[in-house]
Amino acid sequence: MIFGTKTIGLLERRITKTAAVLDTRPWKNGTFYEVDLHIPTAELDTPGVQHMKCRVGALTYRDYTISAWDAETKTCTLFIDAAHQGAGSAWVKTLNAGDTVSYLHIESRRYLHTPDKPLLFLGDQSAVGHFLALQQLAGKDTPISGAIVLPDATHRTEIKAYYPQLPLQPLDMDDTGAYTLARWLDKLEHITDHIIYIAGNTHMVIALRQQLRVLGCSGAQIFAQGYWK
């Protein structure tokens, strides 16, 4: 059976929920965005990192991590990478305060946290919200270190200014970021003592996971979250 565009639109409206855009804040050069949302029907009491599957086009969805969730006001912030030619990048550039965002669901994913183990974060700029959410779950007394690759030099300055509580080393980015982060990892000592979280573009995530296994890390201590562009 072949469905027309109008029929597809009706079907999507039946299966999606909505959130309201409160504000959008592009970083310098407009290749990275913070989007504040009000999600009136959301109940996010389950412990874990929450991923929101947003409609970014007809039959096209992308996962974004909910960061800084306020249960009382039911508001949160999404951090969206717009430095590429993907559907999500094009979509976020059209958003304005007062717009409606459609989403399929919000999924909670549990992550292991061992109190006596330091955390290591490795990712690209699409992982900023993910790392902020993980940091909130871990608590203020958990040692956290790591590195994040950002293609824009101004963003490497902005992330330290806007989020000084996120203790990550900003690095220049090669093609996928994997090579830059692999070189940074080679200089790190006692890496097998950490719980490691990798997040970002899928090519980088796969390459870094392989590199960590070569360095002696077990699969049980590595948690990966890949994003398609």
N, C-alpha and C positions, 0 to 999 in steps of 0.2 A: 504494500500500500504506500502511495506517495502522498506526503503531506505538503500543503502549500505554506507559504510564509505566515499567513494569517493564522492558520490552524496551529502551527508550531508556537506562535506567540501566545495563543490561548492556552495551550498545553503547559507552557512554561509558567504562565501566571498562576495556574492551578497548583503547581508543585513547589513554587518558590514562596519564601517569606520576604519581608521588607524591613529595611533599616533606613533611618534618616541621616543625611549628611549634615553635620553641625558646622564643620569647618574643614578646609584643606590648606595645607601649608607646604608649598614647594620649597625645597632647598635651593640654593643658588644654582643657576643654569637650568632649573626645571627638569632634572633627571632623577629626582628622588622626592617622594611625597609622604607627608603625614596626613592621614584622613581621620577625623573624629566622627564617630557614629553614635547614634542613639538607637538601641535595639530593644524596643519595649517588651517584646515577648520572650526574650532570652532568659534562661535560668542556667547560670554557669557556676553552680556550686560544686561540681565534680572536680576534685583535685587533678591537675594536669595542665598541659599546654593546649589552648583552645585554637582550633583551625576553622576558619570561616570560608566556605566554598561560595565565592561571589560570582554572579553572572556578569561577564565582561563583554558579551556579545551573544548573538543568536546561537543557542546550543553550545556556548563556549563558557567554561568556568575555570577559575583559578583559586587556589588556596592561599589565604593570608592569615598570619598569626594574629590573634587578638592580644594586644598588649595594653597594660594599664586599665584593666577592667574595673569599673566602679559599680558594685552591686546595688548600691542605693539609687543611683541615678540611671543605671543601665546604659552607661556610656563607655566607650573604649576608643583606642587608637589603632589604626592599621598603618604599617610602614610599607610603602610600595615602591619597588625599583622601576624606574621609567627610563633607564639608560639603554634600552634596546628596542627593537622593532616588533615586540610581541603584542598580543591582544590586550593583555593586562596593562601594558605601558600606554597604549593608545586610549584605553578606557579611563584610566585615572586622570589623564590630562583634560578630560571633558567634565569632571565632577566639580560641582560648586555647592556652597552651603544652600540647603533647602531641597537638594535633589534626593531622590529615592534610590537606594541600592537594593537589588534583588539578590537573594542567596538561597542555596538549596538546604544547607544545614550547617550546624556548628558541631564539630567533632572534637572530643577531648582525647588526648593521647598521653598516657602515663609515661614518665621517665624515671629511671632509677636514680636515687640520690643516696649515696652512702656518706653519712656524716663525717667519717674520718678521712674521706678522700677529697682532694682538691679537684675542681672542675676546670676543664680546658675547652674553650670555645674556638672554633675555626669556621670562617665563613666569608661570604661576600655581602654586599650591602643589602641584598634581599633578605638577609638573616637578622637585621637589626631588631625588629619586633620580636622575633623568635628568641633571641638572646636576652632581651629585656624581660620577657615572660619567664624564661628559665631562671634568671637571676632572682625574680620575685619569689618563685617557688623555693629556691634554695635557701633563702634567708640571708640576713646581713652578715652572719658570722662565717659563712662558707668561703674559703679561699677560691677566687676565680681569676684566671688569666687567659690569654689567648691572643689571636690576631684576626683582623678582618681586612679584606682587600676592597678598595674603592677606586674606581677608575678616574674620578674627578678629584684633583688636588684640593679644591675648596671643601669638598665633602670630608676629606681626611682631617681638615681643621675643624669643620662644623661638628662632627660627631664627638670630638673631645670637648668642645665648648657646650654643646646641647646636652650631652649625656656623660658627664664626668664620672658618674657612678658605674659605668660600664668599662671595666679595666682591660680594654683590648688595644693592641698595637695596630694603628691604621697603616696599611701598606699599599703601595702602588699595585695596580692589577695588570697581569699579563692577559692572554686570550681568555682563559676561563678562571684564572686565579689559582689553579692547582700548582703550577710551577713555583710561583712566588711563595705560597704557603708551605710547599714541600721544602724549599730552601730554609725557611724560617724554622720549620720543625727539626731540621738536621742539626740546628744549634742548641736545641732544647735538651736539658738533662732530666733524667728521672721521669720520662714521659709515661712509662708503664705504671706509675703510681697514680695516674689521674683517671677520672671518668671523663670521657671525651665526647663532645657534641659537635657534629659537623652539620652545617646548614647552608644552602645556597643552590646555585644552578647544578643540575644533576650531573653534568660532566665533571665538574670540580669535586662534587661529593664522592663519586665513584673512585676517582683517581686518588683522593686523599685517604679514603678508607683502605685502599690497597697499599698505599705508602705506610700507613700506620701499622698494618699487619707485618710489613717488612721490618719495621722498627721494633717489633716484638710485642705489640699491643694485641690483646685478645679481642675476639668479636664481642664478648660479653661487656667490655668496658667502652665500646664505641656505639654511639647513637647517632643515626644519620637522618636528615630531612632534606630531600631534594625537591627543587621547584622547577617546573617546566616554564619556559618563557612563552 
